[in-house]
Amino acid sequence: MKNPLYVLILLILFFNCKSKEELEAISNLNNPEVIDSTKLQVNKFAIVIHGGAGTILKKNMTAEDEAAYEAKLEEAIRVGHKILSNGGSSLDAVEKTINILEDSPLFNAGKGAVFTHAETNELDASIMDGKTLNAGASAGTKTVKNPINLARAVMEKSPHVMLSGLGAETFAQEQGLTIVDSTYFFTENRFNGLKRLKEREEKAPANRVSKKEIDNKSAFYDATIKDSKFGTVGCVALDKNGNLAAGTSTGGMTNKRWGRIGDAPIIGAGTYANNNTCAVSSTGWGEFFIRAMVAHDISALMDYKGLTLQEAAREVIQKKVPELGGDGGIIAVDKYGNLVMEFNTAGMYRASMNDQGELTIGIYKDNEN
């Protein structure tokens, strides 16, 4: 006869599990060699956000600036967590959380968007539903206050996946989204960043400054904290119904020209969600994240190779992207509620909350927190 304690444990786990995979794992409790702990539900719901990755060093951050970033990250993630804890959808949590970050001048999205070479602001965003694999995106808008709202409207109210420029703005007006004058996006810090970069380009001897040096070191520079960051915001979430969602919003690259579009609005590069695997939002050097199809690649490694979320994220961010010449990071959550915040830069603004309400906030690498 089996040990009574074993039977009791088995019954408790049985009545608390919610998936076929969990039942399989539990049925093998008496055979540790076949137990796969990665198939056990870690969190019933969870949420993760980022506010950009890059050369974010503690020595360059004042106590006041650090507190401001941490406060805004906490404010944003608590909005999404409340939606999830009340039984709301992951899509709602992602959208409303990103709204908070878009409305803050601290981040390169919405209000804090950087300037193009023509001294305008061109914003991109995308969102994806892991249940249906439906997605929406917008690119190059100049008057839509919250681009993530437009991305969701494209997903739910149009037959398309991506709209751009004037057409996207016309659609936004038809959908009753908040439209603002372009001056709404002006922030002195971002404008000064553009002027410094233009001055550097004018002074640089012809053919003596590489494209990588200009783009990677200057195009994302924030003089306030001496931070060469990739300023994108994003959110991923798992709701109580087991549905995943991901969203990303950005102002792009300082001094960008010719209608340049990065990875943020590209489904599979900057954003991806699939209930069978995970939800991912990227922040990094867009050209490389597009070439590597970062967000989808993480999901594919899990789906086709059986990697865990952590293993897949590490493979893509610590190996594949650097080998191409790019850098940045991602946030992700899988269908079991495992949370990952992986980056290969000096820092990444980030925060997470699980179903127990446990909050973590980070800015620098773990050994610098």
C-alpha positions as CSV (number, residue, x, y, z in Angstrom):
1,M,0.0,0.0,0.0
2,K,1.3,3.5,-0.8
3,N,2.5,5.7,1.9
4,P,-0.5,7.7,3.3
5,L,1.5,10.9,3.3
6,Y,2.2,10.5,-0.4
7,V,-1.5,9.9,-1.1
8,L,-2.4,13.0,0.8
9,I,0.1,15.2,-1.0
10,L,-1.1,13.8,-4.4
11,L,-4.7,14.6,-3.6
12,I,-3.9,18.2,-2.5
13,L,-1.9,18.8,-5.7
14,F,-4.5,17.1,-7.8
15,F,-7.3,19.4,-6.7
16,N,-5.2,22.6,-7.1
17,C,-3.8,21.9,-10.5
18,K,-5.3,23.4,-13.7
19,S,-3.6,21.8,-16.7
20,K,-3.0,18.5,-18.4
21,E,0.7,19.1,-18.0
22,E,0.4,19.6,-14.3
23,L,-1.6,16.3,-13.9
24,E,1.1,14.5,-15.8
25,A,3.8,15.9,-13.6
26,I,1.9,15.1,-10.5
27,S,1.2,11.5,-11.6
28,N,5.0,11.0,-11.8
29,L,5.8,12.2,-8.2
30,N,7.0,8.8,-7.3
31,N,9.4,8.9,-10.2
32,P,11.6,12.0,-9.8
33,E,13.4,11.3,-13.0
34,V,10.4,12.1,-15.2
35,I,9.1,15.2,-13.3
36,D,9.3,18.4,-15.3
37,S,9.0,21.2,-12.9
38,T,8.8,23.8,-15.7
39,K,5.2,22.4,-16.5
40,L,3.9,23.4,-13.1
41,Q,1.9,26.6,-12.8
42,V,4.1,29.1,-11.0
43,N,1.6,32.1,-11.0
44,K,-2.1,32.2,-11.8
45,F,-1.5,35.6,-13.3
46,A,1.5,37.9,-13.6
47,I,2.7,41.1,-15.3
48,V,6.1,42.5,-16.4
49,I,7.1,45.9,-17.8
50,H,10.1,47.6,-19.2
51,G,11.0,51.2,-19.9
52,G,14.1,50.7,-22.1
53,A,17.5,49.1,-21.9
54,G,21.0,50.6,-22.4
55,T,24.0,52.1,-20.7
56,I,22.2,52.8,-17.5
57,L,24.8,53.2,-14.7
58,K,24.1,53.8,-11.1
59,K,27.0,56.3,-10.9
60,N,25.3,58.5,-13.4
61,M,21.9,58.4,-11.7
62,T,20.9,61.0,-9.1
63,A,18.9,59.8,-6.2
64,E,16.0,62.0,-7.4
65,D,16.0,60.6,-10.9
66,E,16.3,57.0,-9.6
67,A,13.3,57.6,-7.3
68,A,11.3,59.1,-10.2
69,Y,11.9,56.1,-12.5
70,E,11.1,53.6,-9.8
71,A,7.9,55.5,-8.8
72,K,6.6,55.6,-12.3
73,L,7.4,51.9,-13.0
74,E,5.6,51.0,-9.8
75,E,2.6,53.2,-10.7
76,A,2.3,51.6,-14.1
77,I,2.6,48.0,-13.1
78,R,0.2,48.4,-10.2
79,V,-2.4,49.6,-12.7
80,G,-2.1,46.4,-14.8
81,H,-1.8,44.1,-11.7
82,K,-5.1,45.5,-10.3
83,I,-6.8,44.7,-13.6
84,L,-5.5,41.1,-13.5
85,S,-6.2,40.5,-9.9
86,N,-9.8,41.6,-10.5
87,G,-10.1,39.0,-13.2
88,G,-9.6,41.4,-16.1
89,S,-8.0,40.5,-19.4
90,S,-4.3,40.5,-20.2
91,L,-5.0,42.8,-23.1
92,D,-6.6,45.4,-20.9
93,A,-3.7,45.1,-18.4
94,V,-1.1,45.6,-21.1
95,E,-2.8,48.5,-22.7
96,K,-3.6,50.4,-19.5
97,T,-0.1,49.8,-18.1
98,I,1.6,51.1,-21.2
99,N,-0.7,54.2,-21.1
100,I,0.9,55.2,-17.9
101,L,4.4,54.9,-19.4
102,E,3.3,56.7,-22.6
103,D,2.0,59.7,-20.6
104,S,5.3,60.1,-18.7
105,P,8.1,62.2,-20.1
106,L,10.6,59.9,-18.5
107,F,10.3,57.3,-21.3
108,N,10.8,57.4,-25.0
109,A,7.2,56.7,-25.9
110,G,4.2,59.0,-26.1
111,K,4.8,62.2,-24.2
112,G,8.6,61.5,-23.9
113,A,9.2,60.6,-27.5
114,V,12.5,61.5,-29.1
115,F,12.8,63.8,-32.1
116,T,13.4,62.9,-35.8
117,H,16.0,64.7,-38.0
118,A,13.1,66.9,-39.2
119,E,12.4,67.9,-35.5
120,T,9.1,66.0,-35.4
121,N,8.0,63.1,-33.2
122,E,7.0,59.8,-35.0
123,L,5.6,57.1,-32.8
124,D,5.2,53.4,-33.2
125,A,3.4,50.7,-31.2
126,S,2.0,47.2,-31.4
127,I,-0.1,44.7,-29.4
128,M,-0.8,41.0,-29.7
129,D,-3.4,38.6,-28.3
130,G,-1.9,35.3,-27.4
131,K,-5.3,33.5,-27.5
132,T,-6.2,34.3,-31.0
133,L,-2.8,35.4,-32.4
134,N,-4.5,38.5,-33.6
135,A,-2.3,41.6,-33.6
136,G,-2.4,45.3,-34.3
137,A,0.3,48.0,-34.9
138,S,0.8,51.6,-35.9
139,A,3.9,53.4,-37.2
140,G,4.9,56.9,-37.8
141,T,2.0,58.7,-36.2
142,K,2.4,62.3,-35.0
143,T,-0.9,63.3,-33.4
144,V,-2.2,60.1,-31.6
145,K,-1.7,60.7,-27.8
146,N,-1.5,57.0,-27.0
147,P,-0.2,54.8,-29.8
148,I,-0.8,51.6,-28.0
149,N,-4.5,52.4,-28.0
150,L,-4.3,52.8,-31.8
151,A,-2.5,49.5,-32.1
152,R,-5.3,47.8,-30.3
153,A,-8.0,49.5,-32.4
154,V,-6.2,48.4,-35.5
155,M,-6.3,44.8,-34.1
156,E,-9.9,44.8,-33.1
157,K,-11.6,47.3,-35.4
158,S,-9.9,46.8,-38.7
159,P,-9.1,43.9,-41.0
160,H,-5.4,44.9,-41.0
161,V,-2.4,44.3,-38.8
162,M,-0.5,47.6,-39.3
163,L,-1.4,51.1,-40.3
164,S,1.1,53.9,-40.8
165,G,1.4,57.7,-41.1
166,L,-1.6,59.8,-42.1
167,G,-3.7,56.8,-42.8
168,A,-3.2,55.6,-39.2
169,E,-4.1,59.0,-37.9
170,T,-7.3,59.1,-40.0
171,F,-8.3,55.7,-38.6
172,A,-7.5,56.9,-35.0
173,Q,-9.8,59.9,-35.5
174,E,-12.6,57.6,-36.9
175,Q,-12.2,55.4,-33.8
176,G,-12.6,58.4,-31.4
177,L,-9.0,58.1,-30.0
178,T,-7.5,61.1,-28.3
179,I,-5.8,63.3,-30.9
180,V,-3.3,66.0,-29.8
181,D,-1.4,68.8,-31.3
182,S,2.1,67.8,-32.2
183,T,3.5,70.2,-29.6
184,Y,2.1,67.9,-26.9
185,F,5.1,65.6,-27.5
186,F,7.7,68.4,-27.1
187,T,10.1,67.9,-24.1
188,E,13.2,70.1,-23.8
189,N,15.4,67.2,-22.8
190,R,14.6,65.2,-25.9
191,F,14.9,68.3,-28.2
192,N,18.3,69.1,-26.7
193,G,19.3,65.5,-27.4
194,L,18.6,66.0,-31.1
195,K,20.5,69.3,-31.2
196,R,23.6,67.7,-29.6
197,L,23.5,64.8,-32.1
198,K,23.2,67.1,-35.1
199,E,26.1,69.2,-33.8
200,R,28.2,66.0,-33.5
201,E,27.4,64.9,-37.0
202,E,28.4,68.4,-38.4
203,K,31.7,68.4,-36.6
204,A,32.6,64.8,-37.4
205,P,35.2,64.4,-40.2
206,A,33.7,62.8,-43.3
207,N,33.8,59.0,-43.2
208,R,35.6,59.0,-39.8
209,V,32.6,58.2,-37.5
210,S,31.0,54.9,-38.1
211,K,27.2,54.4,-38.4
212,K,27.2,52.2,-35.4
213,E,29.0,54.8,-33.3
214,I,26.5,57.5,-34.2
215,D,23.4,55.3,-33.9
216,N,24.3,53.3,-30.9
217,K,26.0,55.9,-28.7
218,S,24.4,59.1,-29.7
219,A,21.0,58.4,-31.1
220,F,19.6,57.2,-27.7
221,Y,21.6,59.5,-25.4
222,D,19.9,61.0,-22.4
223,A,22.1,63.7,-20.9
224,T,20.1,63.9,-17.7
225,I,21.4,60.5,-16.6
226,K,24.3,60.1,-19.1
227,D,22.3,57.2,-20.5
228,S,22.7,55.8,-24.0
229,K,19.5,53.8,-23.7
230,F,17.1,52.2,-26.1
231,G,14.0,54.0,-25.0
232,T,11.0,51.8,-25.6
233,V,8.3,50.8,-23.2
234,G,6.5,47.5,-23.1
235,C,4.3,45.2,-21.1
236,V,3.5,41.4,-21.0
237,A,0.8,39.8,-19.0
238,L,-0.8,36.5,-18.1
239,D,-4.4,36.7,-16.9
240,K,-6.5,34.3,-14.7
241,N,-8.0,32.7,-17.8
242,G,-4.6,31.6,-19.0
243,N,-4.4,34.2,-21.8
244,L,-1.2,36.0,-22.7
245,A,-0.8,39.4,-24.2
246,A,2.2,41.7,-25.1
247,G,2.5,45.3,-26.1
248,T,5.3,47.7,-27.1
249,S,5.4,51.5,-27.7
250,T,8.2,53.8,-28.7
251,G,9.3,57.2,-30.1
252,G,12.0,55.4,-32.0
253,M,15.5,56.7,-32.7
254,T,16.7,60.2,-32.2
255,N,17.5,61.9,-35.5
256,K,15.9,59.1,-37.5
257,R,15.1,60.0,-41.2
258,W,13.1,58.9,-44.2
259,G,10.3,57.4,-42.1
260,R,12.6,54.9,-40.3
261,I,10.6,52.2,-38.4
262,G,12.2,50.0,-35.8
263,D,11.2,46.8,-34.2
264,A,8.5,48.0,-31.8
265,P,5.6,47.8,-34.2
266,I,6.9,44.7,-36.0
267,I,5.0,41.6,-34.8
268,G,7.5,38.9,-34.1
269,A,10.4,41.4,-33.6
270,G,9.3,43.8,-31.0
271,T,6.1,42.1,-29.8
272,Y,4.8,38.6,-29.8
273,A,2.3,36.5,-27.8
274,N,1.1,32.9,-28.1
275,N,-0.9,31.1,-25.4
276,N,1.1,27.9,-26.2
277,T,4.4,29.5,-25.2
278,C,4.9,33.0,-24.0
279,A,4.4,36.8,-24.4
280,V,7.4,39.0,-25.2
281,S,8.2,42.7,-25.5
282,S,11.5,43.9,-26.8
283,T,13.7,46.9,-26.3
284,G,16.9,47.3,-28.2
285,W,18.6,48.3,-31.4
286,G,15.6,47.9,-33.7
287,E,17.4,47.0,-36.9
288,F,19.0,43.9,-35.2
289,F,15.9,42.9,-33.4
290,I,14.0,42.9,-36.7
291,R,16.7,40.8,-38.4
292,A,16.7,38.3,-35.5
293,M,12.9,38.4,-35.1
294,V,13.6,38.3,-31.4
295,A,10.2,38.1,-29.8
296,H,9.0,35.2,-32.1
297,D,12.4,33.4,-31.9
298,I,12.1,33.1,-28.2
299,S,8.6,31.6,-28.6
300,A,9.8,29.3,-31.4
301,L,12.7,28.0,-29.3
302,M,10.2,27.0,-26.7
303,D,7.8,25.5,-29.1
304,Y,10.2,23.6,-31.4
305,K,13.1,22.8,-29.2
306,G,11.4,22.5,-25.8
307,L,13.5,25.2,-24.1
308,T,12.2,26.9,-21.0
309,L,11.4,30.6,-21.3
310,Q,14.6,31.5,-19.4
311,E,16.7,29.3,-21.7
312,A,15.2,30.7,-24.8
313,A,15.5,34.3,-23.7
314,R,19.1,33.8,-22.8
315,E,19.9,32.1,-26.1
316,V,18.5,35.0,-28.1
317,I,19.6,38.0,-26.0
318,Q,22.9,36.8,-24.8
319,K,24.0,35.0,-28.0
320,K,22.1,35.5,-31.2
321,V,21.6,39.3,-31.0
322,P,25.2,40.1,-29.9
323,E,26.5,37.9,-32.7
324,L,24.7,40.1,-35.2
325,G,26.1,43.2,-33.6
326,G,23.1,44.5,-31.7
327,D,22.1,44.8,-28.0
328,G,19.1,45.4,-25.8
329,G,16.7,43.2,-23.8
330,I,13.3,41.7,-23.4
331,I,10.6,41.0,-20.9
332,A,8.5,37.9,-21.1
333,V,6.0,35.7,-19.2
334,D,5.1,32.1,-20.2
335,K,1.9,30.2,-19.9
336,Y,2.8,28.9,-16.5
337,G,3.5,32.4,-15.1
338,N,7.3,32.2,-15.2
339,L,8.8,35.7,-15.5
340,V,11.9,36.7,-17.4
341,M,13.7,40.1,-17.7
342,E,16.8,39.4,-19.9
343,F,19.2,42.1,-21.2
344,N,22.8,42.3,-22.4
345,T,23.2,46.0,-21.7
346,A,24.4,47.8,-18.5
347,G,20.8,48.2,-17.4
348,M,17.1,48.0,-18.2
349,Y,14.2,49.8,-16.5
350,R,11.9,47.0,-15.4
351,A,9.4,45.8,-12.9
352,S,7.3,42.7,-12.3
353,M,4.4,41.5,-10.1
354,N,3.1,38.0,-9.5
355,D,-0.2,36.7,-8.2
356,Q,0.9,37.2,-4.6
357,G,1.3,40.9,-5.2
358,E,5.1,40.6,-4.8
359,L,6.7,43.6,-6.6
360,T,10.2,43.8,-8.0
361,I,11.8,46.9,-9.6
362,G,15.1,47.1,-11.3
363,I,17.2,49.6,-13.2
364,Y,20.8,48.3,-13.2
365,K,22.3,44.8,-13.5
366,D,21.6,42.7,-10.5
367,N,25.0,43.2,-9.0
368,E,24.6,47.0,-9.1
369,N,21.1,47.2,-7.6
